[in-house]
Each structure stands twice: as C-alpha cells, then as structure tokens.
Amino acid sequence: MKKMKKTVCLGLVAAMAVSAFAGCGKKTDDTVYKIGGIGPLTGSAADYGISVKQGAEIAIEEINEAGGIKVGDKTLKIEMKFEDDEASAELATTAYNAVMDWGAQAILGNVTSGACLAVNPLSNKDGILQLTPSGSAAGCTEYDNGFRLCFTDPLQGQLMADYAKEHGYNKIAVIYNNSDDYSFGIKDAFKARVVENGGEIVAEEAFVTDATDFTAQLTNIKSTDAQVIFVPAYYNDAAYIISQAIELGMNLPYLGCDGWDGVLAQLKDNPNAADGSVFLSPFVATIEDEKVQSFVKKYQEKYNSSPSQFAADGYDCIYVFKAAVEKAGSVANADVIAAMVGLEFEGLTGSATFDAKGEPNKGAKFIEIKDASYVVQE
C-alpha cells in the first residue's frame, strides 16, 4: 500500500486532541480488499477499458455474493475504484495516484501498454501488486511487482508469423502504428520471425495514432505482390483499413492480433467485410464452454452487449487477485506478490501459470472471422 507519513500531533490542548488525531492517517478497513482499476473509459480505446471494467464488476459481484476472499479466519469483500486514463501515459499517472489515495491494495491495469509502462515505476516504488489484463509490451512486467494475464507483444508477433508460414503466406504486407508501443512491438517480432521462416515483407507501411485515412498506405501495398496484410493494431484502425481497402478494390486476407477484438462492431455497416481474417485471442464469446457461456449470459443481461476478450481478461484478473490473496493468507503487498509466482489459474481465457518474470504460461487461440462471426480455429 502507498506509504504515508504519520503526523506526530504534539502540543495540542486536550479539547483538540481527539479531532487532531482523527486526521492522522487513514484507518484501514480490514473487512474489504480494495482494487484500483485503471484504463481508458473515454477516447479511441474506450471499448477496451469499459470492457475490462465491466468484466471485473461481474467477477466482483460473484465473489462477494459467494462470501468474498478468505484470509485466515476473516472473509473480505472486494471493492473497486476504476479511473479513466484515456490510454494516455500522462493521465495514467494521475489515475494511479487517485486510486492509491483511495487506498488501493492492488492495481488492475493498465489496460493499454503505453499507460502501463508509465505506471510501472510508481507501483514498483509503492510495492503494490500490478496485474495488467492486456498490457502486452515486454516492459509491462519489468519489475518484480508487475504481472500480466495476456500474451506479450513478441509472442503475438512470432505466433502470427508462424501462422502465416503454415498457411502459405510468403509475401506479406504490414500496416502498423509507429507511435504505439503495442503495434510497434508486435510488428518488429513478426517481421523478424517472417524473415527467419524464409518469408518476405514486401511492404511496411506506418501510420500514427488517431489516423483515419489509410489510402496512401493501401495504395502502396496494392502495387506489390503481397498475399496477405498483417495489421498489428487496435480494432478501430483495422476497421478503417479493411473498409478503405474494399473501396480501393483490394480483396487480400488479413492477419491481426488481440487488439482486433471488437472489429466486427466497427464494421456493422458492412458486417462481412472482415470475413477470412484471422487474429489471435485467448477468448471469444462463442466458445462452447459452460463457464464461458455463463459469463456471456450475465454480461449480456447486465450490459446488453456481447463480451470481448477484454471483458474476459478483466473478469479473470479479479479471480487471480482472489487466488493470490488466499494463497498468501495475507493482504500484505509483499506476501501477495510472492504468492503470484507459481500461481496456477484456470479462467475464461484459459489456464495460466505465472512465472517469476510476471508472465503467464498459457495457450493461444486463432480466431477466424467467418460470416460476420468470430470462430475458433481447431
């Protein structure tokens, strides 16, 4: 927990003593476990943050209704305060300070890589567990207190490059965001593995955050002999690219990454536009699994929408916190962080075992968009 200086109240008259000491630091409520959530609730990446928050809220309701977190002879209820960082590194630090001032005992976040990297040094200094549901940049787990539930950027790039090779794509075009750690990191790992696999990057086109016109990049790709386009970017960028490629008369297939989850909602005016595309994800709402379908039903009833992988990530993270605290038998920061190492977890996004580097050992799913639906490739 964030360290606070204790004020030494001396030299006060007896009549003022009670009120003076009442302001000397915060009283810790030992009946609750406070989780500070940080992610974009507004801005271009808002869908990710809102989904994480909503998935986490369902998990919190389930745990609290079932009795809470068991710590020794006590049972703690979970409370969460979720702050908007707009996927901004600067606002992320403000959000972090807000949840710490509230009394957060663990950090759910940040949702995006750049914001996560900005908060890492702060949470490390405070010695508080930070679990990112979707911050995939390599540096998100730089410190001993930092863990992630999702895949790393390098792993995503390598897996998609191997997928391309296995499916006969030897000449590949890439469109990536050169001002985003997430996109840039996946691109670099993908490119290196493609070359290692004997393939060729025939075009490497960049754009910047909040770009909406991809005509120039697509025109350059159209003049090559590319067999497929790899887009390591978020769903909104992918939707623009797919729509504008159709306008240019291009019909190449696409490969994506976990940031693609949500692309169909952005293509609602042309729902079949992304058919044939394949991206990486640990979860889709169509998986025939009792636990997954129970979550999907609750999410749809509560929020009137279908949950994305980010909602499932948020849900799983709350259960990871519960498992770590119960394994530790303590809410002390150092104990809970130590309990994360070697923790085995089974969730909506699959099985995971966390190592000392903060990484989850978990399997990946390749999701194909078919008839305007997400389908898990077997």
ABEGO torsion letter per residue (X at the ends): XBBBBBBBBBGBBAAAAAAAAAABEBBBBAABBBBBBBBBABEAAAAAAAAAAAAAAAAAAAAAAAGEBBBEABBBBBBBBBBBAGGBAAAAAAAAAAAAAAGBABBBOBABAAAAAAAAAAAAAAGBBBBBAABABAAAAABAABBBABBBAAAAAAAAAAAAAAAGBABBBBBBBAABAAAAAAAAAAAAAAAAAGBBBABBBBBBBGBABAAAAAAAAAABABABBBBBBBAAAAAAAAAAAAAAGBABBBBBBAAABGAAAAAAABAAAABGBBBBBABBAABBBAAAAAAAAAAAAAAGBBBBAAAAAAAAAAAAAAAAAAAAGBABAAAAAAAABGBBBBBAAEBBBBBAAGBBBBBBBBBBBBGGBBBBBX
